[in-house]
Amino acid sequence: MDLGGDSPWGDVPSRSNSSQNLPQTAKNDAAHNADSASKTNIPQSSANPDSSTFQTTPARGSQRTPRKVGLQAKRLEAVDDSLGPLGPLGDNFTGEASQADLPPAPPQKEKSANLNVRQTPNTPQSPTSRSMMDSVDLEDDAESSPRARAPPVKQPEGSRKQPQRSVSVEQAAKPTFDITVGDPHKVGDLTSSHIVYQVRTRTTSKAYRQPEFAVTRRYRDFLWLYNSLHSNNPGVVVPPPPEKQAVGRFDSNFVESRRSALERMLNKTAAHPILQHDGNLKLFLESDAFNVDVKHQERKELGLGESKGMFSSMGFSVGGGGKFIEHDDWFHERKIYLDALENQLKALLKAIDTVVLQRKGLAEAAGDFSASLHALATVELSPSLSGPLEGLSDLQLRIRELYERQAQQDVLTLGITIDEYIRLIGSIKTAFAQRQKAFHSWHTAESELQKRKSTQDKLLRQGKTQQDRLNQLSADVGDAERKVHSARLLFEDMGRLMRGELERFEREKVEDFKSGVETFLESAIEAQKELIELWETFLMQLDAEDDDQPFYKPPVGIAAASDSEPVSRPPDRETQAQAAATATAEQEDE
């Protein structure tokens, strides 16, 4: 098959050993032109067919000779450029050219290089084949392949970089938060005194600089967080902080109940799938210069015109509008249910407050009883009586502490849960009010759209050629249509969001009340057990004292007579009945 001179690249499979033909090929190339030895970039598998073809051409016939001469002339003209497409591959090439100056190799050359790599190790390679191998390898592979075969260098323990823990997709999408509010202490002078709390956070979220950090906050900072979360997330039920109290705000019991309520608020906020990504929550939990950062953010929002929340930023009216009539039966039923639930929870909280007051009253009564017993024990001259009275006085003091602790436990277990859900219902009502504002904004935008459309139709009916005004009205109508569309989407999205929020509210309500009631019952049982144990211990002490030293000791003479003479005791009923029966029998015998 005659394919030796069809292509100047010599793309013909080799039929001879490449190692035998390479020297002769180098001599033939040097005989034609000395400079072409470094200009002809022919791979080993492609160069071999040329050499074998030139050797066997005279044996095939004389008709091939003119074609051979013409082929050689064309081939020399094709590779005349010093920067040929395949780079320097001649005998004079020493391999000093940089790898970056070499042009990329064609795909077929890469395949031929792979074939040459798999040849036997005993086959010698010429300089041309070695330069071809250097040009075929990629830049990255030529540098990285020798290092890949070498064993890895063992780094010292100090310089080795510790790899970060891999985080699953679920953990990255749902980071965990553990927030504690503690160390309440009073700061400031008489006119500006207030309580500050230490807020410590442990989180797996990558949005924070550190996995664990602590800041100091006061009550009004929690109020700022609640209001900003409501403004940034309309339709979301934001966990509210406890209500403000002017009288008794430095009382230890009140400070503890507020601390617990603030801690529950932050943990529920951080566990919410939407609120945990809010930038204001990150600012509250992490900022060391909180007041400065809040003022800077407020100035930035005033400059952008976003001080009134999301509705104003979207160009909607935030006015109350007319009377809202709920057309969705599901939301109407939830409103009725939430009103009834709020009334029931307020009644339950009032009953809990009554129980707490009664326990505190019992504690005060036990304290008064203990003081009276102590006064009586100091007056009594007999040590056998003053000792038990003093012991009973100490017992009443312990009972008073028990009643006070139980009253505080009632507030912290069941009372704080009831109060929290009363405030949560208020937060739900705020979300309902935001939905009503979205509804009014939607209908206000529709009214504005109808006005602009009527003005446009009126102008068109007049037949006047006011093209500029028509263009302006068309643009206004398009803008009004976009606002109507955005307002309608916002109202519908808030409805879907609130459905999910109310379902979440129901689930958490069941869990929280179940946990609160269980804790309330467990604390009541433990308090009763402790009270019974106190009384039993006191009775055992009295029995032990009775054996050694009775409450009442008779005088010495009476005690001696009682030792010598038996004590006359009044006869019991059985003895009297037997005596009466004996007397009756004697009378009958007489």
Summary of the structure (lengths in Angstrom):
residues: 590
radius of gyration: 49.7
end to end distance: 168.3
largest distance: 183.7
contacts: 1513
relative contact order: 0.05
helix: 67%
strand: 5%
